Amino acid sequence: MPAYLCKCGSRVSVGRIPCEHQWNFISDVDYDRYSGKFDAEELFKEMKEFFKCPECSRLAFFWQGWDAEPVFYTEESK
Ligand SMILES: [Zn+2]
């Protein structure tokens, strides 16, 4: 998935490594399993990611995998 189409019409490129539009996160429950150890690669595999559109700041989450449409989140004021 080198790019996705944001709701604002922008095509957000996500193919670069590291990707400037990508944010990685992990649930608190999953993170708790890493207490006392640190393996960056193992932790990275466990993390999910979202992307932030550089034009409108909408966040795109691919909760259902890369082949499904992303779920977009935006600030309530927008
Ligand atoms: Zn956008």
N, CA, C, O and the ligand as a Tripos MOL2 file, in Angstrom:
@<TRIPOS>MOLECULE
protein
  313   311    79     0     0
PROTEIN
NO_CHARGES

@<TRIPOS>ATOM
      1 N           0.8320   -1.1820    0.0000 N.3       1 MET1
      2 CA          0.0000    0.0000    0.0000 C.3       1 MET1
      3 C           0.8770    1.2460    0.0000 C.2       1 MET1
      4 O           1.1310    1.8120    1.0630 O.2       1 MET1
      5 N           1.3390    1.6820   -1.1560 N.am      2 PRO2
      6 CA          2.2310    2.8440   -1.1890 C.3       2 PRO2
      7 C           1.5280    4.1750   -0.9270 C.2       2 PRO2
      8 O           2.1860    5.1740   -0.6360 O.2       2 PRO2
      9 N           0.1780    4.1980   -1.0290 N.am      3 ALA3
     10 CA         -0.5580    5.4340   -0.7890 C.3       3 ALA3
     11 C          -2.0210    5.1020   -0.5250 C.2       3 ALA3
     12 O          -2.5040    4.0320   -0.8960 O.2       3 ALA3
     13 N          -2.7160    6.0280    0.1160 N.am      4 TYR4
     14 CA         -4.1630    5.8830    0.2760 C.3       4 TYR4
     15 C          -4.8080    7.2300   -0.0060 C.2       4 TYR4
     16 O          -4.1630    8.2760    0.0580 O.2       4 TYR4
     17 N          -6.1000    7.1790   -0.3200 N.am      5 LEU5
     18 CA         -6.8340    8.3940   -0.6280 C.3       5 LEU5
     19 C          -7.5700    8.8730    0.6220 C.2       5 LEU5
     20 O          -8.4400    8.1840    1.1540 O.2       5 LEU5
     21 N          -7.2030   10.0570    1.0710 N.am      6 CYS6
     22 CA         -7.8510   10.6350    2.2500 C.3       6 CYS6
     23 C          -9.2180   11.1890    1.8530 C.2       6 CYS6
     24 O          -9.4650   11.4500    0.6750 O.2       6 CYS6
     25 N         -10.1010   11.3660    2.8250 N.am      7 LYS7
     26 CA        -11.4340   11.9140    2.5570 C.3       7 LYS7
     27 C         -11.3720   13.3360    2.0160 C.2       7 LYS7
     28 O         -12.3130   13.7830    1.3610 O.2       7 LYS7
     29 N         -10.2790   14.0580    2.2780 N.am      8 CYS8
     30 CA        -10.1500   15.4320    1.7710 C.3       8 CYS8
     31 C          -9.7160   15.4500    0.3070 C.2       8 CYS8
     32 O          -9.6660   16.5120   -0.3130 O.2       8 CYS8
     33 N          -9.4050   14.2850   -0.2410 N.am      9 GLY9
     34 CA         -8.9960   14.1950   -1.6320 C.3       9 GLY9
     35 C          -7.4990   14.0610   -1.8200 C.2       9 GLY9
     36 O          -7.0370   13.8040   -2.9320 O.2       9 GLY9
     37 N          -6.7380   14.2300   -0.7600 N.am     10 SER10
     38 CA         -5.2850   14.1030   -0.8660 C.3      10 SER10
     39 C          -4.8820   12.6370   -0.9670 C.2      10 SER10
     40 O          -5.4580   11.7610   -0.3220 O.2      10 SER10
     41 N          -3.8920   12.4080   -1.7810 N.am     11 ARG11
     42 CA         -3.3040   11.0800   -1.8750 C.3      11 ARG11
     43 C          -2.1100   11.0830   -0.9290 C.2      11 ARG11
     44 O          -1.1320   11.7970   -1.1530 O.2      11 ARG11
     45 N          -2.1960   10.2740    0.1370 N.am     12 VAL12
     46 CA         -1.1540   10.2700    1.1580 C.3      12 VAL12
     47 C          -0.1860    9.1290    0.8680 C.2      12 VAL12
     48 O          -0.5570    7.9560    0.9160 O.2      12 VAL12
     49 N           1.0400    9.4850    0.5700 N.am     13 SER13
     50 CA          2.0690    8.4960    0.2700 C.3      13 SER13
     51 C           2.6080    7.8950    1.5580 C.2      13 SER13
     52 O           3.0260    8.6190    2.4620 O.2      13 SER13
     53 N           2.5990    6.5730    1.6390 N.am     14 VAL14
     54 CA          3.0470    5.9110    2.8670 C.3      14 VAL14
     55 C           4.1070    4.8480    2.5740 C.2      14 VAL14
     56 O           4.3170    3.9400    3.3780 O.2      14 VAL14
     57 N           4.7650    4.9600    1.4380 N.am     15 GLY15
     58 CA          5.7130    3.9370    1.0360 C.3      15 GLY15
     59 C           7.1190    4.1080    1.5720 C.2      15 GLY15
     60 O           7.9220    3.1770    1.5160 O.2      15 GLY15
     61 N           7.4280    5.2910    2.0940 N.am     16 ARG16
     62 CA          8.7980    5.5320    2.5560 C.3      16 ARG16
     63 C           9.0270    4.9190    3.9230 C.2      16 ARG16
     64 O           8.1070    4.8320    4.7350 O.2      16 ARG16
     65 N          10.2630    4.4910    4.1750 N.am     17 ILE17
     66 CA         10.6520    3.9590    5.4800 C.3      17 ILE17
     67 C          11.8310    4.7690    5.9950 C.2      17 ILE17
     68 O          12.8770    4.7520    5.3460 O.2      17 ILE17
     69 N          11.7380    5.4720    7.1040 N.am     18 PRO18
     70 CA         10.5140    5.6050    7.8770 C.3      18 PRO18
     71 C           9.5150    6.5210    7.1880 C.2      18 PRO18
     72 O           9.8920    7.3900    6.4020 O.2      18 PRO18
     73 N           8.2520    6.3220    7.4880 N.am     19 CYS19
     74 CA          7.1740    7.0990    6.8690 C.3      19 CYS19
     75 C           6.8160    8.2840    7.7630 C.2      19 CYS19
     76 O           6.4800    8.1160    8.9350 O.2      19 CYS19
     77 N           6.8940    9.4830    7.1870 N.am     20 GLU20
     78 CA          6.6380   10.6920    7.9760 C.3      20 GLU20
     79 C           5.1720   10.8500    8.3680 C.2      20 GLU20
     80 O           4.8600   11.6460    9.2540 O.2      20 GLU20
     81 N           4.2720   10.1150    7.7330 N.am     21 HIS21
     82 CA          2.8420   10.2290    8.0420 C.3      21 HIS21
     83 C           2.3590    9.0920    8.9470 C.2      21 HIS21
     84 O           1.1980    9.0690    9.3540 O.2      21 HIS21
     85 N           3.2430    8.1650    9.2540 N.am     22 GLN22
     86 CA          2.8580    6.9820   10.0280 C.3      22 GLN22
     87 C           3.1720    7.1540   11.5070 C.2      22 GLN22
     88 O           4.2320    7.6560   11.8810 O.2      22 GLN22
     89 N           2.2210    6.7220   12.3460 N.am     23 TRP23
     90 CA          2.3970    6.7170   13.7970 C.3      23 TRP23
     91 C           2.1290    5.3100   14.2620 C.2      23 TRP23
     92 O           1.1570    4.6820   13.8430 O.2      23 TRP23
     93 N           2.9850    4.8110   15.1270 N.am     24 ASN24
     94 CA          2.8400    3.4460   15.6260 C.3      24 ASN24
     95 C           2.3250    3.4870   17.0520 C.2      24 ASN24
     96 O           2.6960    4.3650   17.8310 O.2      24 ASN24
     97 N           1.4770    2.5440   17.3870 N.am     25 PHE25
     98 CA          0.9440    2.5010   18.7400 C.3      25 PHE25
     99 C           0.6970    1.0610   19.1510 C.2      25 PHE25
    100 O           0.6740    0.1500   18.3230 O.2      25 PHE25
    101 N           0.5120    0.8830   20.4440 N.am     26 ILE26
    102 CA          0.2860   -0.4360   20.9950 C.3      26 ILE26
    103 C          -0.6870   -0.2820   22.1660 C.2      26 ILE26
    104 O          -0.6490    0.7230   22.8750 O.2      26 ILE26
    105 N          -1.5430   -1.2580   22.3670 N.am     27 SER27
    106 CA         -2.4830   -1.1750   23.4810 C.3      27 SER27
    107 C          -1.7130   -1.3190   24.7950 C.2      27 SER27
    108 O          -0.6300   -1.9030   24.8330 O.2      27 SER27
    109 N          -2.2740   -0.7910   25.8400 N.am     28 ASP28
    110 CA         -1.6220   -0.8630   27.1380 C.3      28 ASP28
    111 C          -1.5000   -2.3120   27.6090 C.2      28 ASP28
    112 O          -0.5080   -2.6860   28.2340 O.2      28 ASP28
    113 N          -2.5000   -3.1100   27.3090 N.am     29 VAL29
    114 CA         -2.4650   -4.5300   27.6940 C.3      29 VAL29
    115 C          -1.3240   -5.2480   26.9680 C.2      29 VAL29
    116 O          -0.5810   -6.0130   27.5840 O.2      29 VAL29
    117 N          -1.1860   -5.0060   25.6710 N.am     30 ASP30
    118 CA         -0.1050   -5.6470   24.9120 C.3      30 ASP30
    119 C           1.2670   -5.1340   25.3540 C.2      30 ASP30
    120 O           2.2300   -5.8950   25.4410 O.2      30 ASP30
    121 N           1.3360   -3.8340   25.6290 N.am     31 TYR31
    122 CA          2.6110   -3.2610   26.0570 C.3      31 TYR31
    123 C           3.0740   -3.8410   27.3820 C.2      31 TYR31
    124 O           4.2730   -3.9940   27.6170 O.2      31 TYR31
    125 N           2.1290   -4.1590   28.2370 N.am     32 ASP32
    126 CA          2.4540   -4.6850   29.5620 C.3      32 ASP32
    127 C           3.2770   -5.9740   29.4730 C.2      32 ASP32
    128 O           4.0400   -6.2870   30.3870 O.2      32 ASP32
    129 N           3.1230   -6.7110   28.3880 N.am     33 ARG33
    130 CA          3.8920   -7.9460   28.2090 C.3      33 ARG33
    131 C           5.3770   -7.6640   27.9740 C.2      33 ARG33
    132 O           6.2010   -8.5770   28.0310 O.2      33 ARG33
    133 N           5.7180   -6.3970   27.7100 N.am     34 TYR34
    134 CA          7.1130   -6.0410   27.4630 C.3      34 TYR34
    135 C           7.7970   -5.4870   28.7050 C.2      34 TYR34
    136 O           8.9360   -5.0240   28.6440 O.2      34 TYR34
    137 N           7.1010   -5.5360   29.8190 N.am     35 SER35
    138 CA          7.6590   -5.0300   31.0650 C.3      35 SER35
    139 C           8.9670   -5.7590   31.3920 C.2      35 SER35
    140 O           9.0060   -6.9880   31.4480 O.2      35 SER35
    141 N          10.0170   -4.9960   31.6040 N.am     36 GLY36
    142 CA         11.2960   -5.5850   31.9800 C.3      36 GLY36
    143 C          12.1650   -6.0240   30.8280 C.2      36 GLY36
    144 O          13.2980   -6.4520   31.0480 O.2      36 GLY36
    145 N          11.6720   -5.9340   29.6010 N.am     37 LYS37
    146 CA         12.5130   -6.2970   28.4520 C.3      37 LYS37
    147 C          12.2910   -5.2930   27.3340 C.2      37 LYS37
    148 O          11.2610   -4.6210   27.2720 O.2      37 LYS37
    149 N          13.2580   -5.2090   26.4700 N.am     38 PHE38
    150 CA         13.1100   -4.2920   25.3530 C.3      38 PHE38
    151 C          13.7500   -4.8990   24.1210 C.2      38 PHE38
    152 O          14.9710   -5.0330   24.0420 O.2      38 PHE38
    153 N          12.9330   -5.2580   23.1800 N.am     39 ASP39
    154 CA         13.3880   -5.7380   21.8880 C.3      39 ASP39
    155 C          12.6330   -4.9180   20.8490 C.2      39 ASP39
    156 O          11.4610   -5.1780   20.5750 O.2      39 ASP39
    157 N          13.3050   -3.9300   20.2760 N.am     40 ALA40
    158 CA         12.6490   -2.9850   19.3830 C.3      40 ALA40
    159 C          11.9330   -3.6740   18.2250 C.2      40 ALA40
    160 O          10.8250   -3.2790   17.8620 O.2      40 ALA40
    161 N          12.5460   -4.6890   17.6480 N.am     41 GLU41
    162 CA         11.9210   -5.3720   16.5070 C.3      41 GLU41
    163 C          10.6680   -6.1280   16.9290 C.2      41 GLU41
    164 O           9.6500   -6.0980   16.2370 O.2      41 GLU41
    165 N          10.7530   -6.8050   18.0670 N.am     42 GLU42
    166 CA          9.6070   -7.5640   18.5590 C.3      42 GLU42
    167 C           8.4620   -6.6130   18.9180 C.2      42 GLU42
    168 O           7.2970   -6.8860   18.6250 O.2      42 GLU42
    169 N           8.8090   -5.5080   19.5480 N.am     43 LEU43
    170 CA          7.8020   -4.5200   19.9060 C.3      43 LEU43
    171 C           7.1750   -3.9160   18.6510 C.2      43 LEU43
    172 O           5.9620   -3.7100   18.6070 O.2      43 LEU43
    173 N           7.9740   -3.6340   17.6460 N.am     44 PHE44
    174 CA          7.4620   -3.0470   16.4000 C.3      44 PHE44
    175 C           6.4510   -3.9730   15.7430 C.2      44 PHE44
    176 O           5.4320   -3.5090   15.2320 O.2      44 PHE44
    177 N           6.7170   -5.2780   15.7480 N.am     45 LYS45
    178 CA          5.7900   -6.2420   15.1390 C.3      45 LYS45
    179 C           4.4460   -6.2390   15.8460 C.2      45 LYS45
    180 O           3.4100   -6.5010   15.2360 O.2      45 LYS45
    181 N           4.4730   -5.9420   17.1340 N.am     46 GLU46
    182 CA          3.2300   -5.9540   17.9250 C.3      46 GLU46
    183 C           2.4180   -4.6790   17.7320 C.2      46 GLU46
    184 O           1.2130   -4.6670   17.9840 O.2      46 GLU46
    185 N           3.0640   -3.6140   17.2900 N.am     47 MET47
    186 CA          2.3840   -2.3230   17.1850 C.3      47 MET47
    187 C           1.4680   -2.2590   15.9750 C.2      47 MET47
    188 O           1.7160   -2.8900   14.9480 O.2      47 MET47
    189 N           0.4030   -1.4790   16.1220 N.am     48 LYS48
    190 CA         -0.4850   -1.1270   15.0280 C.3      48 LYS48
    191 C          -0.0470    0.2430   14.5470 C.2      48 LYS48
    192 O           0.8160    0.8690   15.1620 O.2      48 LYS48
    193 N          -0.6260    0.7130   13.4610 N.am     49 GLU49
    194 CA         -0.2490    2.0260   12.9820 C.3      49 GLU49
    195 C          -1.4630    2.7940   12.4580 C.2      49 GLU49
    196 O          -2.4650    2.2220   12.0300 O.2      49 GLU49
    197 N          -1.3210    4.1000   12.5130 N.am     50 PHE50
    198 CA         -2.2880    4.9580   11.8410 C.3      50 PHE50
    199 C          -1.5020    5.9880   11.0550 C.2      50 PHE50
    200 O          -0.3060    6.1800   11.2730 O.2      50 PHE50
    201 N          -2.1940    6.6480   10.1340 N.am     51 PHE51
    202 CA         -1.5430    7.6330    9.2780 C.3      51 PHE51
    203 C          -2.2520    8.9670    9.4320 C.2      51 PHE51
    204 O          -3.4740    9.0210    9.5710 O.2      51 PHE51
    205 N          -1.4790   10.0390    9.4070 N.am     52 LYS52
    206 CA         -2.0320   11.3810    9.5650 C.3      52 LYS52
    207 C          -1.8740   12.1320    8.2550 C.2      52 LYS52
    208 O          -0.7630   12.3190    7.7580 O.2      52 LYS52
    209 N          -3.0080   12.5620    7.7020 N.am     53 CYS53
    210 CA         -2.9760   13.2900    6.4320 C.3      53 CYS53
    211 C          -2.2630   14.6280    6.6220 C.2      53 CYS53
    212 O          -2.6170   15.3810    7.5290 O.2      53 CYS53
    213 N          -1.2650   14.9440    5.7870 N.am     54 PRO54
    214 CA         -0.5360   16.2120    5.9320 C.3      54 PRO54
    215 C          -1.3750   17.4180    5.5420 C.2      54 PRO54
    216 O          -1.0160   18.5480    5.8770 O.2      54 PRO54
    217 N          -2.4840   17.2050    4.8430 N.am     55 GLU55
    218 CA         -3.3240   18.3300    4.4020 C.3      55 GLU55
    219 C          -4.4110   18.6790    5.4140 C.2      55 GLU55
    220 O          -4.5920   19.8510    5.7450 O.2      55 GLU55
    221 N          -5.1340   17.6810    5.9070 N.am     56 CYS56
    222 CA         -6.2880   17.9580    6.7690 C.3      56 CYS56
    223 C          -6.1300   17.3920    8.1810 C.2      56 CYS56
    224 O          -6.9900   17.6240    9.0310 O.2      56 CYS56
    225 N          -5.0680   16.6700    8.4420 N.am     57 SER57
    226 CA         -4.7770   16.0780    9.7640 C.3      57 SER57
    227 C          -5.7180   14.9420   10.1560 C.2      57 SER57
    228 O          -5.6770   14.4840   11.2980 O.2      57 SER57
    229 N          -6.5730   14.4740    9.2260 N.am     58 ARG58
    230 CA         -7.3960   13.2910    9.5310 C.3      58 ARG58
    231 C          -6.4740   12.1110    9.7980 C.2      58 ARG58
    232 O          -5.4030   11.9850    9.2040 O.2      58 ARG58
    233 N          -6.9150   11.2590   10.6980 N.am     59 LEU59
    234 CA         -6.1830   10.0380   10.9940 C.3      59 LEU59
    235 C          -6.8720    8.8860   10.2800 C.2      59 LEU59
    236 O          -8.0990    8.7930   10.2840 O.2      59 LEU59
    237 N          -6.0970    8.0210    9.6740 N.am     60 ALA60
    238 CA         -6.6320    6.8560    8.9630 C.3      60 ALA60
    239 C          -6.1310    5.5950    9.6440 C.2      60 ALA60
    240 O          -4.9270    5.3630    9.7500 O.2      60 ALA60
    241 N          -7.0850    4.7760   10.1070 N.am     61 PHE61
    242 CA         -6.7600    3.5090   10.7580 C.3      61 PHE61
    243 C          -7.2190    2.3750    9.8650 C.2      61 PHE61
    244 O          -8.3530    2.3830    9.3870 O.2      61 PHE61
    245 N          -6.3650    1.4120    9.6360 N.am     62 PHE62
    246 CA         -6.7220    0.2370    8.8270 C.3      62 PHE62
    247 C          -7.0260   -0.9180    9.7830 C.2      62 PHE62
    248 O          -6.2900   -1.9020    9.8490 O.2      62 PHE62
    249 N          -8.1050   -0.7760   10.5050 N.am     63 TRP63
    250 CA         -8.4780   -1.7690   11.5200 C.3      63 TRP63
    251 C          -8.7300   -3.1370   10.9140 C.2      63 TRP63
    252 O          -8.4440   -4.1550   11.5430 O.2      63 TRP63
    253 N          -9.2630   -3.1750    9.6990 N.am     64 GLN64
    254 CA         -9.6350   -4.4470    9.0560 C.3      64 GLN64
    255 C          -8.5720   -4.9300    8.0720 C.2      64 GLN64
    256 O          -8.8560   -5.7780    7.2260 O.2      64 GLN64
    257 N          -7.3620   -4.4050    8.1720 N.am     65 GLY65
    258 CA         -6.2880   -4.8210    7.2750 C.3      65 GLY65
    259 C          -6.1380   -3.8800    6.1050 C.2      65 GLY65
    260 O          -6.9600   -2.9880    5.8950 O.2      65 GLY65
    261 N          -5.0860   -4.0870    5.3480 N.am     66 TRP66
    262 CA         -4.7170   -3.1720    4.2730 C.3      66 TRP66
    263 C          -5.6510   -3.2510    3.0750 C.2      66 TRP66
    264 O          -5.7170   -2.3040    2.2910 O.2      66 TRP66
    265 N          -6.3630   -4.3380    2.9160 N.am     67 ASP67
    266 CA         -7.2380   -4.4740    1.7490 C.3      67 ASP67
    267 C          -8.6060   -3.8330    1.9670 C.2      67 ASP67
    268 O          -9.3670   -3.6520    1.0160 O.2      67 ASP67
    269 N          -8.9180   -3.4910    3.2090 N.am     68 ALA68
    270 CA        -10.2080   -2.8550    3.5060 C.3      68 ALA68
    271 C         -10.0500   -1.3350    3.5340 C.2      68 ALA68
    272 O          -8.9440   -0.8080    3.6480 O.2      68 ALA68
    273 N         -11.1830   -0.6490    3.4270 N.am     69 GLU69
    274 CA        -11.1540    0.8100    3.5040 C.3      69 GLU69
    275 C         -10.7420    1.2370    4.9160 C.2      69 GLU69
    276 O         -11.1440    0.6010    5.8910 O.2      69 GLU69
    277 N          -9.9470    2.3030    5.0390 N.am     70 PRO70
    278 CA         -9.5780    2.7630    6.3760 C.3      70 PRO70
    279 C         -10.7470    3.4430    7.0600 C.2      70 PRO70
    280 O         -11.6890    3.8900    6.4060 O.2      70 PRO70
    281 N         -10.6810    3.5190    8.3780 N.am     71 VAL71
    282 CA        -11.6400    4.2990    9.1630 C.3      71 VAL71
    283 C         -10.9510    5.6310    9.4350 C.2      71 VAL71
    284 O          -9.8200    5.6670    9.9200 O.2      71 VAL71
    285 N         -11.6380    6.7210    9.1190 N.am     72 PHE72
    286 CA        -11.0530    8.0530    9.3050 C.3      72 PHE72
    287 C         -11.5530    8.6880   10.5960 C.2      72 PHE72
    288 O         -12.7120    8.5220   10.9790 O.2      72 PHE72
    289 N         -10.6590    9.4170   11.2600 N.am     73 TYR73
    290 CA        -11.0000   10.1500   12.4790 C.3      73 TYR73
    291 C         -10.5210   11.5770   12.2720 C.2      73 TYR73
    292 O          -9.4570   11.8200   11.7040 O.2      73 TYR73
    293 N         -11.3320   12.5150   12.7460 N.am     74 THR74
    294 CA        -10.9500   13.9120   12.6150 C.3      74 THR74
    295 C         -11.3360   14.6520   13.8820 C.2      74 THR74
    296 O         -12.1050   14.1440   14.6970 O.2      74 THR74
    297 N         -10.8040   15.8450   14.0440 N.am     75 GLU75
    298 CA        -11.1310   16.6440   15.2180 C.3      75 GLU75
    299 C         -12.6040   17.0310   15.1860 C.2      75 GLU75
    300 O         -13.1650   17.2610   14.1150 O.2      75 GLU75
    301 N         -13.2220   17.1010   16.3430 N.am     76 GLU76
    302 CA        -14.6450   17.4250   16.3910 C.3      76 GLU76
    303 C         -14.9460   18.7900   15.8180 C.2      76 GLU76
    304 O         -16.0450   19.0120   15.3100 O.2      76 GLU76
    305 N         -13.9920   19.7210   15.8870 N.am     77 SER77
    306 CA        -14.2460   21.0750   15.4010 C.3      77 SER77
    307 C         -14.2410   21.1640   13.8870 C.2      77 SER77
    308 O         -14.6290   22.1900   13.3280 O.2      77 SER77
    309 N         -13.8040   20.0930   13.2060 N.am     78 LYS78
    310 CA        -13.7280   20.1450   11.7330 C.3      78 LYS78
    311 C         -14.9760   19.5980   11.1000 C.2      78 LYS78
    312 O         -15.0830   19.5650    9.8750 O.2      78 LYS78
    313 ZN         -6.7660   14.6400    4.2790 Zn       79 ZN79
@<TRIPOS>BOND
     1     1     2 1
     2     2     3 1
     3     3     4 2
     4     3     5 am
     5     5     6 1
     6     6     7 1
     7     7     8 2
     8     7     9 am
     9     9    10 1
    10    10    11 1
    11    11    12 2
    12    11    13 am
    13    13    14 1
    14    14    15 1
    15    15    16 2
    16    15    17 am
    17    17    18 1
    18    18    19 1
    19    19    20 2
    20    19    21 am
    21    21    22 1
    22    22    23 1
    23    23    24 2
    24    23    25 am
    25    25    26 1
    26    26    27 1
    27    27    28 2
    28    27    29 am
    29    29    30 1
    30    30    31 1
    31    31    32 2
    32    31    33 am
    33    33    34 1
    34    34    35 1
    35    35    36 2
    36    35    37 am
    37    37    38 1
    38    38    39 1
    39    39    40 2
    40    39    41 am
    41    41    42 1
    42    42    43 1
    43    43    44 2
    44    43    45 am
    45    45    46 1
    46    46    47 1
    47    47    48 2
    48    47    49 am
    49    49    50 1
    50    50    51 1
    51    51    52 2
    52    51    53 am
    53    53    54 1
    54    54    55 1
    55    55    56 2
    56    55    57 am
    57    57    58 1
    58    58    59 1
    59    59    60 2
    60    59    61 am
    61    61    62 1
    62    62    63 1
    63    63    64 2
    64    63    65 am
    65    65    66 1
    66    66    67 1
    67    67    68 2
    68    67    69 am
    69    69    70 1
    70    70    71 1
    71    71    72 2
    72    71    73 am
    73    73    74 1
    74    74    75 1
    75    75    76 2
    76    75    77 am
    77    77    78 1
    78    78    79 1
    79    79    80 2
    80    79    81 am
    81    81    82 1
    82    82    83 1
    83    83    84 2
    84    83    85 am
    85    85    86 1
    86    86    87 1
    87    87    88 2
    88    87    89 am
    89    89    90 1
    90    90    91 1
    91    91    92 2
    92    91    93 am
    93    93    94 1
    94    94    95 1
    95    95    96 2
    96    95    97 am
    97    97    98 1
    98    98    99 1
    99    99   100 2
   100    99   101 am
   101   101   102 1
   102   102   103 1
   103   103   104 2
   104   103   105 am
   105   105   106 1
   106   106   107 1
   107   107   108 2
   108   107   109 am
   109   109   110 1
   110   110   111 1
   111   111   112 2
   112   111   113 am
   113   113   114 1
   114   114   115 1
   115   115   116 2
   116   115   117 am
   117   117   118 1
   118   118   119 1
   119   119   120 2
   120   119   121 am
   121   121   122 1
   122   122   123 1
   123   123   124 2
   124   123   125 am
   125   125   126 1
   126   126   127 1
   127   127   128 2
   128   127   129 am
   129   129   130 1
   130   130   131 1
   131   131   132 2
   132   131   133 am
   133   133   134 1
   134   134   135 1
   135   135   136 2
   136   135   137 am
   137   137   138 1
   138   138   139 1
   139   139   140 2
   140   139   141 am
   141   141   142 1
   142   142   143 1
   143   143   144 2
   144   143   145 am
   145   145   146 1
   146   146   147 1
   147   147   148 2
   148   147   149 am
   149   149   150 1
   150   150   151 1
   151   151   152 2
   152   151   153 am
   153   153   154 1
   154   154   155 1
   155   155   156 2
   156   155   157 am
   157   157   158 1
   158   158   159 1
   159   159   160 2
   160   159   161 am
   161   161   162 1
   162   162   163 1
   163   163   164 2
   164   163   165 am
   165   165   166 1
   166   166   167 1
   167   167   168 2
   168   167   169 am
   169   169   170 1
   170   170   171 1
   171   171   172 2
   172   171   173 am
   173   173   174 1
   174   174   175 1
   175   175   176 2
   176   175   177 am
   177   177   178 1
   178   178   179 1
   179   179   180 2
   180   179   181 am
   181   181   182 1
   182   182   183 1
   183   183   184 2
   184   183   185 am
   185   185   186 1
   186   186   187 1
   187   187   188 2
   188   187   189 am
   189   189   190 1
   190   190   191 1
   191   191   192 2
   192   191   193 am
   193   193   194 1
   194   194   195 1
   195   195   196 2
   196   195   197 am
   197   197   198 1
   198   198   199 1
   199   199   200 2
   200   199   201 am
   201   201   202 1
   202   202   203 1
   203   203   204 2
   204   203   205 am
   205   205   206 1
   206   206   207 1
   207   207   208 2
   208   207   209 am
   209   209   210 1
   210   210   211 1
   211   211   212 2
   212   211   213 am
   213   213   214 1
   214   214   215 1
   215   215   216 2
   216   215   217 am
   217   217   218 1
   218   218   219 1
   219   219   220 2
   220   219   221 am
   221   221   222 1
   222   222   223 1
   223   223   224 2
   224   223   225 am
   225   225   226 1
   226   226   227 1
   227   227   228 2
   228   227   229 am
   229   229   230 1
   230   230   231 1
   231   231   232 2
   232   231   233 am
   233   233   234 1
   234   234   235 1
   235   235   236 2
   236   235   237 am
   237   237   238 1
   238   238   239 1
   239   239   240 2
   240   239   241 am
   241   241   242 1
   242   242   243 1
   243   243   244 2
   244   243   245 am
   245   245   246 1
   246   246   247 1
   247   247   248 2
   248   247   249 am
   249   249   250 1
   250   250   251 1
   251   251   252 2
   252   251   253 am
   253   253   254 1
   254   254   255 1
   255   255   256 2
   256   255   257 am
   257   257   258 1
   258   258   259 1
   259   259   260 2
   260   259   261 am
   261   261   262 1
   262   262   263 1
   263   263   264 2
   264   263   265 am
   265   265   266 1
   266   266   267 1
   267   267   268 2
   268   267   269 am
   269   269   270 1
   270   270   271 1
   271   271   272 2
   272   271   273 am
   273   273   274 1
   274   274   275 1
   275   275   276 2
   276   275   277 am
   277   277   278 1
   278   278   279 1
   279   279   280 2
   280   279   281 am
   281   281   282 1
   282   282   283 1
   283   283   284 2
   284   283   285 am
   285   285   286 1
   286   286   287 1
   287   287   288 2
   288   287   289 am
   289   289   290 1
   290   290   291 1
   291   291   292 2
   292   291   293 am
   293   293   294 1
   294   294   295 1
   295   295   296 2
   296   295   297 am
   297   297   298 1
   298   298   299 1
   299   299   300 2
   300   299   301 am
   301   301   302 1
   302   302   303 1
   303   303   304 2
   304   303   305 am
   305   305   306 1
   306   306   307 1
   307   307   308 2
   308   307   309 am
   309   309   310 1
   310   310   311 1
   311   311   312 2
@<TRIPOS>SUBSTRUCTURE
     1 MET1         2 RESIDUE 1 A MET
     2 PRO2         6 RESIDUE 1 A PRO
     3 ALA3        10 RESIDUE 1 A ALA
     4 TYR4        14 RESIDUE 1 A TYR
     5 LEU5        18 RESIDUE 1 A LEU
     6 CYS6        22 RESIDUE 1 A CYS
     7 LYS7        26 RESIDUE 1 A LYS
     8 CYS8        30 RESIDUE 1 A CYS
     9 GLY9        34 RESIDUE 1 A GLY
    10 SER10       38 RESIDUE 1 A SER
    11 ARG11       42 RESIDUE 1 A ARG
    12 VAL12       46 RESIDUE 1 A VAL
    13 SER13       50 RESIDUE 1 A SER
    14 VAL14       54 RESIDUE 1 A VAL
    15 GLY15       58 RESIDUE 1 A GLY
    16 ARG16       62 RESIDUE 1 A ARG
    17 ILE17       66 RESIDUE 1 A ILE
    18 PRO18       70 RESIDUE 1 A PRO
    19 CYS19       74 RESIDUE 1 A CYS
    20 GLU20       78 RESIDUE 1 A GLU
    21 HIS21       82 RESIDUE 1 A HIS
    22 GLN22       86 RESIDUE 1 A GLN
    23 TRP23       90 RESIDUE 1 A TRP
    24 ASN24       94 RESIDUE 1 A ASN
    25 PHE25       98 RESIDUE 1 A PHE
    26 ILE26      102 RESIDUE 1 A ILE
    27 SER27      106 RESIDUE 1 A SER
    28 ASP28      110 RESIDUE 1 A ASP
    29 VAL29      114 RESIDUE 1 A VAL
    30 ASP30      118 RESIDUE 1 A ASP
    31 TYR31      122 RESIDUE 1 A TYR
    32 ASP32      126 RESIDUE 1 A ASP
    33 ARG33      130 RESIDUE 1 A ARG
    34 TYR34      134 RESIDUE 1 A TYR
    35 SER35      138 RESIDUE 1 A SER
    36 GLY36      142 RESIDUE 1 A GLY
    37 LYS37      146 RESIDUE 1 A LYS
    38 PHE38      150 RESIDUE 1 A PHE
    39 ASP39      154 RESIDUE 1 A ASP
    40 ALA40      158 RESIDUE 1 A ALA
    41 GLU41      162 RESIDUE 1 A GLU
    42 GLU42      166 RESIDUE 1 A GLU
    43 LEU43      170 RESIDUE 1 A LEU
    44 PHE44      174 RESIDUE 1 A PHE
    45 LYS45      178 RESIDUE 1 A LYS
    46 GLU46      182 RESIDUE 1 A GLU
    47 MET47      186 RESIDUE 1 A MET
    48 LYS48      190 RESIDUE 1 A LYS
    49 GLU49      194 RESIDUE 1 A GLU
    50 PHE50      198 RESIDUE 1 A PHE
    51 PHE51      202 RESIDUE 1 A PHE
    52 LYS52      206 RESIDUE 1 A LYS
    53 CYS53      210 RESIDUE 1 A CYS
    54 PRO54      214 RESIDUE 1 A PRO
    55 GLU55      218 RESIDUE 1 A GLU
    56 CYS56      222 RESIDUE 1 A CYS
    57 SER57      226 RESIDUE 1 A SER
    58 ARG58      230 RESIDUE 1 A ARG
    59 LEU59      234 RESIDUE 1 A LEU
    60 ALA60      238 RESIDUE 1 A ALA
    61 PHE61      242 RESIDUE 1 A PHE
    62 PHE62      246 RESIDUE 1 A PHE
    63 TRP63      250 RESIDUE 1 A TRP
    64 GLN64      254 RESIDUE 1 A GLN
    65 GLY65      258 RESIDUE 1 A GLY
    66 TRP66      262 RESIDUE 1 A TRP
    67 ASP67      266 RESIDUE 1 A ASP
    68 ALA68      270 RESIDUE 1 A ALA
    69 GLU69      274 RESIDUE 1 A GLU
    70 PRO70      278 RESIDUE 1 A PRO
    71 VAL71      282 RESIDUE 1 A VAL
    72 PHE72      286 RESIDUE 1 A PHE
    73 TYR73      290 RESIDUE 1 A TYR
    74 THR74      294 RESIDUE 1 A THR
    75 GLU75      298 RESIDUE 1 A GLU
    76 GLU76      302 RESIDUE 1 A GLU
    77 SER77      306 RESIDUE 1 A SER
    78 LYS78      310 RESIDUE 1 A LYS
    79 ZN79       313 GROUP 0 **** ****
